[in-house]
Amino acid sequence: MLDSKVRKVPTLRARWLGQELRDLREQKGLTLRQVAGYLKRNFSALSRFENAEWPIPRQDVQLLLDLYGVAEKRERARLTRLSEEVWRKDDWISEYNDALYDPSFSEVPWLEQRAKRIASFDGMYLLGLLQTRGYATAMIGAMESAATQDQIARWVELRLRRQRVLEGQRPTRISAIVPESVLRTPVGGAEVMSGQLNHLCRLTRKRHIEVRVLPAGTGAHAGMDGPFLLFEMDDPFPEVAYVENLGGRAFLTAPKTKPFVDAYDRLRAAALDPDESTKLIMSIAEELDD
């Protein structure tokens, strides 16, 4: 279990479920007080369910679906499964409580664990799931100048632990678009960067990992507004776009994901194909080795 501070933060799933239940109630023209009376709960409890402040019991979800007229089996199963995931945390996260300096970050590994596909674009550094230990250590150290060596080591371990989603019988598919400038930025020095590029080449041999390089000289492109991730999810979860900067992090769902999908498609069209990209990555690695 995560500590109390982390547990009290409403999860994405709680917000999704609360919004869906609110929409269903409003479609029926029912007030919170009317529904609370039906559930034999007080008004404030139902309000907290819809506002993702309290987890809603499975029995109450079933009663609400009856009241709101949700009879289709697939839709009932989807919402029921979502209610079961609302407060669920992956057990391994508890090992890294000390590394979760921002409780909302726990949503990222949760999404990584359940995504069918992750599409990424970042103009400054490589996707964390593709980083080597040396690259991650240098990158985190540069970005977190006030952190101790122990803190950096824990953050690196968490990042490497998250990479297990790329293994197993049903690994997460990765589609990463990387500007050539990122490949030519010697993070950690030539030796570390050479190791990172060779690691990236090995990853591109895996069927579930695609890396496309946006070549130097491309000019203005669709990623100039900044980095983003797209998580393509199975039911009952929606597609999620994720953006992060010094001001914080945001998770957006459809229809707000559309600008990110469109930007990714345009970036993909402007980038080299996977084979050409791998050749370019190898050539840059060879330059570092000379």
C-alpha positions in Angstrom: 0.0 0.0 0.0 1.1 3.6 -0.7 1.3 6.0 2.2 -1.8 8.0 3.3 -0.8 11.0 1.3 -0.7 9.0 -2.0 -3.9 7.1 -1.2 -6.0 10.3 -0.8 -5.1 11.5 -4.2 -8.1 10.7 -6.6 -6.9 8.4 -9.3 -7.6 8.8 -13.0 -9.9 5.8 -12.8 -11.9 7.4 -9.9 -12.4 10.6 -11.9 -13.4 8.6 -15.0 -15.9 6.6 -13.1 -17.3 9.6 -11.2 -17.8 11.5 -14.4 -19.6 8.6 -16.1 -21.9 8.1 -13.1 -22.6 11.8 -13.0 -23.4 11.8 -16.8 -25.7 8.9 -16.4 -27.5 10.5 -13.4 -28.0 13.8 -15.3 -29.2 12.0 -18.4 -32.0 10.5 -16.2 -32.8 13.9 -14.8 -32.1 12.8 -11.2 -30.7 14.9 -8.4 -28.0 13.8 -6.0 -30.5 13.7 -3.2 -32.9 11.5 -5.1 -30.2 9.0 -5.9 -28.7 9.1 -2.4 -32.2 8.3 -1.1 -32.4 5.3 -3.5 -29.0 4.0 -2.2 -30.0 4.8 1.4 -26.8 6.9 1.7 -26.5 10.5 2.7 -26.2 13.3 0.1 -22.5 14.0 0.8 -21.4 10.4 0.3 -22.9 10.3 -3.2 -21.3 13.6 -4.0 -17.9 12.3 -2.9 -18.4 9.2 -5.1 -19.0 11.4 -8.1 -16.1 13.7 -7.2 -13.7 10.8 -6.9 -13.1 11.5 -3.2 -14.3 8.1 -1.9 -14.2 4.7 -3.6 -17.7 3.6 -4.5 -18.6 0.0 -3.4 -19.3 -2.5 -6.2 -22.8 -3.1 -4.8 -23.7 0.5 -5.1 -22.3 0.6 -8.7 -24.7 -2.2 -9.6 -27.6 -0.5 -8.0 -26.8 2.8 -9.8 -26.6 1.0 -13.2 -30.0 -0.5 -12.5 -31.4 2.9 -11.6 -29.9 4.6 -14.6 -31.2 1.9 -17.0 -27.8 0.5 -18.1 -29.0 -2.9 -19.2 -26.4 -3.8 -22.0 -24.1 -6.5 -20.6 -20.9 -5.2 -22.2 -21.5 -1.6 -20.8 -22.3 -2.9 -17.3 -19.2 -5.1 -17.4 -17.1 -2.1 -18.5 -18.3 0.2 -15.7 -18.1 -2.6 -13.1 -14.5 -3.4 -14.1 -13.6 0.3 -14.0 -15.1 0.5 -10.4 -12.9 -2.4 -9.4 -9.8 -0.6 -10.7 -10.5 2.8 -9.1 -8.2 2.5 -6.1 -6.0 -0.4 -7.2 -2.3 0.1 -7.0 0.3 -2.2 -8.4 2.0 -4.0 -5.5 5.6 -3.1 -6.7 4.8 0.6 -6.4 5.0 0.3 -2.6 8.7 -0.5 -2.9 9.3 3.0 -4.4 7.2 5.1 -2.0 10.3 7.2 -1.3 10.7 7.9 -5.0 7.2 9.1 -5.6 7.8 12.7 -4.7 4.6 13.6 -6.6 1.7 11.2 -5.8 0.1 11.9 -9.2 3.2 10.3 -10.9 1.9 6.9 -9.8 -0.6 7.2 -12.6 2.2 6.9 -15.2 3.4 3.4 -14.3 -0.2 2.4 -13.9 -1.0 3.5 -17.4 2.3 1.8 -18.7 1.2 -1.5 -17.1 -2.2 -1.5 -18.9 -1.5 0.3 -22.2 -1.7 -1.7 -25.4 0.5 0.9 -27.1 2.5 4.0 -26.0 3.2 6.6 -28.7 5.8 9.2 -27.6 7.4 12.4 -28.9 10.0 14.3 -27.0 12.3 16.9 -28.4 14.8 16.9 -25.5 15.5 13.3 -24.4 14.7 9.7 -25.0 11.6 8.0 -23.6 12.3 6.7 -20.1 11.2 3.2 -21.1 14.1 3.1 -23.6 16.8 4.5 -21.4 19.9 2.7 -20.1 21.0 3.1 -16.5 23.8 5.4 -17.4 21.7 7.7 -19.5 18.9 7.7 -16.9 21.4 8.6 -14.1 22.9 11.4 -16.1 19.5 12.8 -17.2 17.9 12.7 -13.8 21.0 14.1 -12.1 21.0 17.1 -14.5 17.3 17.7 -14.1 17.2 17.3 -10.3 20.2 19.3 -9.2 19.1 19.5 -5.6 18.6 15.8 -5.2 21.0 13.6 -3.2 22.8 10.7 -4.8 20.6 8.3 -2.9 17.4 10.0 -4.3 18.8 9.9 -7.8 19.6 6.2 -7.5 16.0 5.4 -6.3 14.5 7.4 -9.2 16.7 5.5 -11.6 15.7 2.2 -10.1 12.1 3.1 -10.4 12.6 4.0 -14.1 14.3 0.7 -14.8 11.7 -1.2 -13.0 9.0 0.3 -15.2 10.8 -1.0 -18.2 9.5 -4.5 -17.4 6.4 -3.7 -19.4 8.6 -4.3 -22.5 9.1 -7.9 -21.5 6.9 -11.0 -21.2 4.4 -12.7 -23.4 2.3 -9.5 -23.9 4.7 -6.6 -23.9 3.5 -3.1 -24.3 4.0 -1.8 -27.9 6.1 1.3 -28.2 6.2 3.8 -31.0 8.7 6.5 -30.3 9.5 9.5 -32.5 13.0 11.0 -31.7 14.5 14.1 -33.2 18.1 13.6 -34.5 19.2 16.3 -32.2 18.3 14.2 -29.2 20.5 11.4 -30.5 23.4 13.8 -30.9 23.2 15.3 -27.4 25.9 13.4 -25.4 24.0 12.9 -22.2 26.5 11.5 -19.7 29.4 11.8 -22.1 30.4 10.0 -25.2 30.7 6.5 -23.6 27.3 6.7 -21.9 25.7 8.0 -25.0 27.3 5.4 -27.2 25.9 2.7 -24.9 22.5 4.3 -25.0 22.4 4.4 -28.8 23.6 0.8 -29.1 20.9 -0.2 -26.6 18.3 1.7 -28.7 19.4 -0.2 -31.8 19.0 -3.6 -30.0 15.5 -2.5 -28.9 14.4 -1.7 -32.5 15.0 -5.4 -33.4 12.0 -6.3 -31.2 8.7 -6.5 -33.1 6.8 -4.4 -30.5 9.2 -1.5 -30.5 9.3 1.1 -33.3 11.7 4.1 -33.2 11.5 6.7 -35.9 14.0 9.5 -36.2 13.0 13.0 -37.1 16.0 14.1 -39.2 17.9 17.3 -38.7 16.8 19.9 -41.2 13.1 18.9 -41.0 12.3 22.5 -40.1 9.0 23.5 -38.4 7.1 20.4 -37.3 4.0 19.2 -35.4 6.0 18.6 -32.2 7.1 22.2 -31.5 4.4 22.7 -28.9 6.3 20.2 -26.6 6.6 16.6 -25.7 3.7 14.2 -25.1 2.7 10.6 -24.6 -0.3 8.8 -25.9 -1.6 5.7 -24.1 -3.8 3.5 -26.2 -5.8 1.4 -23.7 -8.1 -1.6 -23.6 -11.6 -1.4 -22.3 -12.8 -0.1 -19.9 -10.1 2.6 -20.0 -10.1 5.6 -22.5 -7.2 6.7 -24.6 -5.0 9.1 -22.5 -2.7 11.9 -23.5 0.0 12.9 -21.0 2.0 16.0 -20.9 4.6 17.1 -18.3 6.7 20.2 -17.7 8.1 22.2 -14.8 4.6 23.4 -14.1 3.3 19.9 -13.4 1.6 17.1 -15.3 -1.7 16.7 -17.0 -3.7 13.6 -18.2 -6.3 14.2 -20.9 -8.9 11.9 -22.4 -11.0 12.0 -25.6 -12.0 14.3 -27.2 -9.0 16.3 -25.8 -6.6 13.6 -27.1 -7.4 14.4 -30.8 -4.8 17.2 -31.2 -2.1 14.9 -29.9 -3.1 12.0 -32.2 -3.1 14.4 -35.1 0.3 15.8 -34.1 1.8 12.3 -33.7 0.5 11.2 -37.2 2.1 14.3 -38.8 5.4 13.7 -36.9 5.4 10.1 -38.0 4.9 11.1 -41.6 7.8 13.5 -41.4 10.2 11.0 -39.7 12.4 8.4 -41.3 11.1 4.9 -41.6 12.2 2.3 -38.9 15.0 0.8 -41.0 16.4 4.2 -42.0 16.1 5.4 -38.4 18.1 2.4 -37.1 20.9 3.0 -39.7 21.1 6.6 -38.6 21.2 5.7 -34.9 24.0 3.2 -35.6 26.0 5.8 -37.6 25.8 8.3 -34.7 26.9 5.6 -32.3 29.9 4.8 -34.5 30.9 8.5 -34.6 31.0 8.5 -30.8 33.1 5.4 -30.8 35.8 6.9 -33.1 
